[in-house]
Amino acid sequence: MIRTPPSLKWLVRRRARVKGLIESSERELPRLLKVQGRLSGLKADLEALDRILLTHEIPIVGSTIPAIWPKWDLKIRMRQWFAHGELTRSLLKLLADCESGRMTTEQLAQGLLLKVCLEHPDQALDGNMVRRFRDLVHRRLMGMRRAGSVASLWSAQEIASTKGEQEWVLPARNSAHHSEDAVDL
């Protein structure tokens, strides 16, 4: 029996991976062509809207209007970034690993965004998407609180004084600071 040299084994595996990428890309090509067609139509619509805006009494330059991303776009990205249940597990891990055992919604969202940026460096995030991501994290935390996985420490007055920022803990670390009248924002 002849032993296959490691360098040859590496070349065989590399070729198999490249062939797999080619086949995967070829399967994805029809969908990409459809997206490309839709994109060219949307760009034509955008140019037409820009021309119409300039004809009004108060001309508005279309390029100064910021984009509004569709809600489904961030949800699709969330599914790419976090497998089913991974968002909850990541939030619980961030709270468990925190030295003080307390983190605000903003700190938790920033921790998850850091994880996303490290695992998906090709993803571009603008300010609007970061705010929407924070809101999704807040909604998930509210659901976790209803399920008893996390607790909010602040009362309604404290939340109002911090512009809606809540502090979260794991129930085991929950102390006398927990307020029964904490409010959902």
C-alpha positions in Angstrom: 0.0 0.0 0.0 1.4 3.4 -1.0 1.1 6.2 1.5 -0.3 9.5 0.0 2.0 12.4 0.8 0.4 15.2 2.8 1.1 17.8 0.1 -0.7 15.8 -2.4 -3.6 15.1 0.0 -3.8 18.9 0.6 -4.0 19.6 -3.2 -6.7 17.0 -3.6 -8.8 18.5 -0.8 -8.2 22.0 -2.1 -9.4 21.0 -5.5 -12.5 19.4 -4.1 -13.3 22.6 -2.1 -12.8 24.8 -5.1 -15.0 22.5 -7.2 -17.6 22.7 -4.5 -17.5 26.5 -4.5 -17.9 26.6 -8.3 -20.9 24.2 -8.2 -22.5 26.2 -5.3 -21.9 29.5 -7.2 -23.4 28.0 -10.4 -26.5 27.0 -8.5 -26.8 30.5 -7.0 -26.3 32.2 -10.4 -30.0 32.2 -11.5 -31.1 33.8 -8.2 -28.3 36.4 -8.5 -29.4 37.2 -12.1 -32.9 37.7 -10.9 -31.6 40.0 -8.1 -29.5 41.9 -10.7 -32.6 42.5 -12.9 -34.6 43.8 -9.9 -31.6 46.0 -8.9 -31.4 47.6 -12.3 -35.2 48.3 -12.2 -34.9 49.8 -8.7 -32.0 52.1 -9.8 -34.1 53.3 -12.7 -37.0 54.1 -10.3 -34.6 55.9 -8.0 -33.3 58.1 -10.8 -36.9 58.9 -11.9 -37.8 59.9 -8.3 -34.8 62.1 -8.1 -35.8 63.9 -11.3 -39.3 64.4 -10.1 -38.1 65.8 -6.7 -36.1 68.4 -8.5 -39.1 69.7 -10.5 -41.0 70.8 -7.4 -41.1 74.3 -6.1 -38.8 73.4 -3.3 -36.2 71.3 -5.1 -34.8 68.4 -3.0 -31.6 66.7 -4.0 -32.3 63.0 -3.8 -28.8 62.0 -2.7 -29.3 63.9 0.5 -32.2 61.6 1.6 -31.0 58.7 3.8 -32.0 55.2 3.0 -34.7 53.4 4.9 -33.8 49.7 5.0 -36.7 47.2 4.9 -37.4 45.5 8.2 -37.0 42.0 6.6 -33.4 42.8 5.7 -32.2 43.0 9.3 -34.2 39.9 10.2 -32.6 38.0 7.4 -29.2 39.1 8.5 -30.0 38.1 12.1 -30.8 34.6 10.9 -27.5 34.5 9.1 -25.6 35.8 12.2 -27.4 33.8 14.8 -28.7 30.3 14.5 -32.1 29.4 16.1 -31.7 30.1 19.8 -28.2 31.5 19.6 -29.2 35.1 20.2 -30.7 34.1 23.6 -27.7 31.9 24.4 -25.4 34.7 23.5 -27.3 37.2 25.7 -27.2 34.8 28.6 -23.5 34.2 28.1 -22.7 37.9 28.0 -24.6 38.4 31.3 -22.9 35.3 32.9 -19.4 36.5 31.9 -19.9 40.0 33.1 -18.0 40.7 36.3 -20.6 42.9 37.9 -23.4 40.6 36.7 -25.3 43.7 35.4 -25.4 45.0 31.8 -27.5 47.6 30.1 -29.4 46.9 26.9 -26.9 49.1 25.0 -24.0 47.1 26.5 -25.6 43.8 25.5 -26.3 45.0 22.0 -22.7 46.3 21.6 -21.4 43.0 22.8 -23.4 41.1 20.3 -22.4 43.5 17.5 -18.8 42.9 18.4 -19.4 39.2 18.0 -21.1 39.8 14.6 -18.2 42.0 13.4 -15.6 39.4 14.5 -17.5 36.4 12.9 -18.7 38.3 9.8 -16.1 40.9 8.9 -17.6 41.5 5.5 -20.9 42.9 7.0 -21.3 46.6 6.8 -23.4 48.1 9.5 -24.7 51.7 9.4 -26.1 53.7 12.3 -29.7 52.9 11.3 -29.0 49.2 11.3 -27.2 49.4 14.7 -30.3 51.2 16.2 -32.6 48.6 14.8 -30.3 45.8 16.1 -30.5 47.4 19.6 -34.3 47.4 19.4 -34.3 43.7 18.4 -32.0 42.9 21.3 -34.3 44.9 23.6 -37.4 43.0 22.4 -35.6 39.7 22.9 -34.6 40.7 26.4 -38.2 41.6 27.2 -39.3 38.1 26.0 -36.6 36.6 28.1 -37.8 38.5 31.1 -41.3 37.3 30.6 -40.0 33.8 30.5 -37.9 34.3 33.7 -34.5 34.0 32.0 -33.4 37.5 32.9 -34.6 40.3 35.2 -34.6 44.0 35.0 -33.2 45.9 38.0 -34.7 49.3 37.6 -38.0 50.8 38.5 -40.1 52.9 36.2 -38.7 56.1 37.6 -35.1 54.9 37.1 -35.7 53.8 33.6 -37.3 57.2 32.7 -34.3 59.0 34.2 -31.9 57.0 32.0 -33.8 57.6 28.8 -35.2 54.1 28.6 -31.9 52.2 29.2 -32.5 49.2 31.4 -30.1 47.1 33.4 -30.4 43.3 33.1 -29.2 40.5 35.4 -29.6 36.8 35.5 -32.2 35.8 38.1 -29.7 33.9 40.2 -27.7 37.2 40.6 -30.8 39.2 41.2 -30.6 41.0 44.5 -32.8 43.4 46.5 -32.4 46.0 43.8 -35.0 44.2 41.7 -38.1 46.2 41.4 -41.5 44.5 40.9 -42.8 47.6 39.2 -40.2 47.5 36.4 -41.7 48.6 33.2 -41.6 47.3 29.6 -40.4 49.9 27.1 
